[in-house]
Amino acid sequence: MDSSQGIRTDTFLGVGIFLVVLPALFVFARLAGNIKLRRGLRIADWLSILAIILLAGTLVNFMLIVNALADPAVSIFYLLQLVAASGPVAASTTWVCKAPILFLYVQIFGIKRWMRMASYATLVITFFYLLGWNIWLLYKNVPRIDQITPEFLVDSSYAGSVAGVASGAMGLAADVVIFILPFPVIGSLQLPMHKKIGLAIVFLTGLLAVVASAVGVYFKYLSLSGTSTDIKGAMILTIIELSIAIIVGCVPAASTFWTTIVVQSALYSRISTALSLISLTRSNRSRHTQGVEAGSNVSAEYINVDGRQYDASDDGRSTGKSMGSYRATTNVVPLRDIRTSEV
């Protein structure tokens, strides 16, 4: 992979930090909402905390690799250590970020036995699959000073590419399963249609993770085949996939945080009141302006002759609506009915 082209390093760092901070805010909302509602945390909540820590660690590891590749003074041994650590770190982060979604399915849809079985099976299969590949990767990649030969470098690079494609394929399969699982249950729920649609939209955001995972696997496959690719682009796709997984798992609890904490806070009440006053003031000003304009238009439609007011329109119909209250005290006559003697 080529680190000298594609995304700029400062852009890579800025996007990466944003993709860590955003899910961290959702995790904070999740924890606050669940503590308020249940007075405690469950295993999925603790996994969400660990997911943010590992996501930040993955970004740090990626940034160190990018800087090492750009610095000609960095030793090969140090770079190999970073690369060897990146596989297990990314794999651990992948499992921990996606596990809370599956625990969420068990919590919400656990009444369906097949949903519980599918969720737990996905957790177990992905865990042991990623664990097995990364044990093999560590065996192949962990360097020793006396081991750094051209043959070792080639073998290590190839092993990393193979493990990357294998782990990425499993991550993609897990994303597809996680994306598909809730929809059969949502369709059978006894809920109003608009609530079903809202619930489906929440889980449809997982489609973004599927797309990011698929593109990431494509990049890894290109690397395995020997094609030069943008390493920072592939890393960002990995961060996006994991960030979306954390957010999807936190959305229901974040909604609880909004309704039980934010909406009931004094600050929210003051902001709502201020916005209502601003809206009311603008509405009153608009009505006043329209009234002034209407008054100007009406007065221009009449002429006075010998102390009497006459409609300036041809037949007097234009005053039927705007001058209804004024006609009670004024004699209004179309101009065509005015006799010469009156003028």
N, C-alpha and C positions, 0 to 999 in steps of 0.2 A: 504494500500500500504506500501511496505517496502522501507525505505530510506537508510538502512544500507548495502544493496547489490546492484549489478548492476554497473552503471556508477559511477566512482569516482567523488567526489564533485568538485575538481579542473578541471577535464576534462569537467564536466557539465558546469562550469562557463566559461571556455575557448571557448567551442563550442557555448554556448549561446551568448557570446560577439561577436564572429565572425558572427553569424546569425543575429545580430542587425546591425553591422557595414556594412556588405555587402549590404543589401537593402538600408541603409542610403546613400551609395555612388550612388546607382541608383537614389534615390530621388534627391540628389544634381544635378546629370546630367540632370534629368527631369526638375528641376526648372531652371537651367542655359539655357538649350535648349529652353524651352518655353518662357523665358524672352527675349532671343535673337530673337526668331521667332515672338512672338506676343506682346512683350513689356508689358506683364502682366501675371497674374496667373488666372486660373479658379478654380471652386469648387473642381475638382478632384485633382488639385495640392495641395490645402490646406488640403484636406483629406489625401494625402500622407504624408504631414508633421506631421499631427496628428497621423497617423498610426505608424510612427517611434517612436514618443513620447510614445504612448501606448504600443508598442512592447517592448521598453526599460523598461517601468513600469511593464509589465507582467513578464519580466525576473527578475527584482528586487523582485517582489512579490514571484515568485517561489523560488528564492535563499533564501529569508527570511524564507520561509516554510521549505526548506531543512535544513537550519542551526538550526531552532527551533526544528525540529524532532530529530536532532542529539545531542541536548543539554538537558541533563536531568534536568538542573536547570531552564529551561524555564517554565513559568506558563501555565497551560491549557487555561486560559482566553486569554492570548496573542496569543497562537497558534490558538484558535478558531476565533479570530479577523482576523488573516491573511487568514485563510481558507475562512471565510465569504467574505472577500474582493476579493479573487481570482476569484470567479465565475463572478461577474459583470465586473471586469477588463478584464478577458479573453474574455467574450462575446462582450464587447465594441470593443476590439481590433480586434476580428474576423470580425465584420461588417465593421469597418473602413478600415481594410486592403483589403477587397474584393470589397468594393464599387467603388474605382477608376477603377477597371477592367470593371465594368458594365457601368460606365460613358464613358470609352474609347470605348466600343462597340457602345454606342449611338453616339459618336463623329465620329467614322470611318464608321460604318455600319448603321447609323441612317436613311439613305434613305429608308431602309426596315422598314415598319411600325411594322411588327411583332417583329422585333429585338428590337425596342424601347419599345414596350409594354412588352416583355419578360424581358428586363433588368430592367425597372422600377418596374415591378411586383416582381422580385426577391429581389430588394432592400427593398421594402415595407414589403413583407411577412417575410423576415429574420429579419428585424428590430423589428417588433412587436412580432414575435415569441420569439426571444431572450430576448426582454424586459419583456414579460410576465413571462417567466420561471425564470428570475433573480429577479424580484419583489417577486415571491413566495419563491425563495431561500433565499433572504435576510430576509424575514419574518420568515423562519424556522431556519436560522443559526446565526443571529446576537445575540451574547450572552449578558447576564447580570450576574453580580456577583452572585446574589441570585438564578440564574437559572441553574447554573452548577451542574447538577445531572447526575448520570449514565444514566437515561432515556433520558435526553436532549442530551447527547453525542451520544447515539445510534441513536436517531431520527435525529440529525443534520448530522451525517455521512451518514445515508441512504438518506436523502434529497439531500445532495451534490452529491452522486453517481447517483441518479435518474436524477437530473438536468444536470449533466455532460454528461450522455448518451443522453438525449434529445437534449441538445445544440450541442453535437458532431454530432448527426445524422442530424440535420438541417445544420450544417456546411458542412458535407459530401455531402448532397443533393445540397447545393449551389455550392460546388466545381464541382460536376458533371454537373450541368446546365451551369456554367461558362465555363467549358471545352468543352462542346458540341456546345454551341450557335454559335460560329463564323464559323464553318466548312461548313454548307450549304451556307452561304454567300460567303465564299472564293471560293467555287466551281463554283459559278455563276458569279464571277467577270471577266471583260474583261481585263485580264492581261496575259502576257507571263507565260508559265508553270513554269519556274524557279522562278518567283516572287511569284506565288501562293504557291509553295513548301516552299520558304523562309518564307512567312507569316504564313503558317501552322506550321512550325517548332517552330516559336516564341510562338504560343499558345499551342503547344504540351508540352511545359515545365510545363503547368498547370497539366499535368498528375502526376507529382511528388507530387503536393499538394493533389491531390485526393488520392494517395497511402498513404501519411503521415496522412491524415485525417482519412482514413479507419482504419489504424493500431491504431491510437489514440482512435477511437471509440471502437475498440476491447479491448484495455487496460481498458477503462472506464467500459465496460461491465463486464470484469473480476473482477474489483473492486466492482461493484454492486452485483455480485454473491458471493462475499466473498472470492475470490481467491487473494492471496498475489501477488502483481506485483511490478515492479520497478517504483517508482514514478518519479524518475529523467528521466527515459527513456520516460515515458508518457509526461512529461513536454517538453522535447526536441522535440518530435514529434509535439507538439502544436506550438512551436517556428518555426520549419521547415515549417509547413503548412502556417503560417502567413508570414514568410519571403519570401517564393516563391510567395505568392499572391501579395505582394508589388512589387517584381521584375518584374513579368509579366505585371503589370499595368504601369510600367515605361519604358519598353523596347523601344516602338516607340519613345518616347520623348528623351530617352538616345541616340538613333540613330541620332536624330537631333543635339544633343549636340556634337556628334563625328564629323559629317560632317560640321557643321557650326562654331564650335569653335576650336576643337582639330586639325582637318586637316588643318585649315587655320592659325594656330598659328606659330610664328617664331620658337619655340622650335621643333615642329613637322617637320618643313622644315629642320632644322639643323640635326635632327636625321635621317631623310630620306636621306639627302645628305651624311652623314657619312656612313650609311649602304650601299649606292650605291657605294661609293668609296672603301669600304672594299671588296665588292663583285667584283668590277672591278679589284682591285689589285690581289685578289686570282685567278681570271680568267686569267689574264695576266701571273702570275707565273706558272699556270698550263700549259698554252700554251708553255711557254718558256721551261719548264721541258720536255714536250713531244717532242719539237723540238730538244733538245739536245740528248735525247734518240734515236730519229729517226736518227739523224746524226751519232751517234756512231754505230748503227746497220748497216747503209748503208756502212760506210767506212770499216767495217769488212767483207763485201761481195766481196771485190775486191782485186786483187793482181797485182803487177807491174812486168812486164817482159820486159827487154830491153827498159825501159822508157815508155812502153805501159801498160795500165790498162786492166785487164781481170776480167770478172765476175766469182766469186768463186762458183756460183751455177751451177747446171748441164746443164741447158739449157738457162740461162740468163733471164728467165721470171721474176724472183723476182725483177729485177731492172727496170721493165717497168714503175712502178708508182713512186717509191721513187727517181729515178735518172733521171727523164724526163728532167730536166733542165741541168743536168750534161753531158748527152750524146751529147749535142750540141758541146762540145769541147773535148770529149774523145772518143776514139775508144774502144768499149766494145765488146768483143768476148767471147763466151762460151769456157770453158776449153777444151771441146772435139774437138774444131776446131783448137786448137793450134798445130802446127806441131813441130816435134822434132827439126828441124833446128832452129826454133825460140827460143826454150828453151836452 
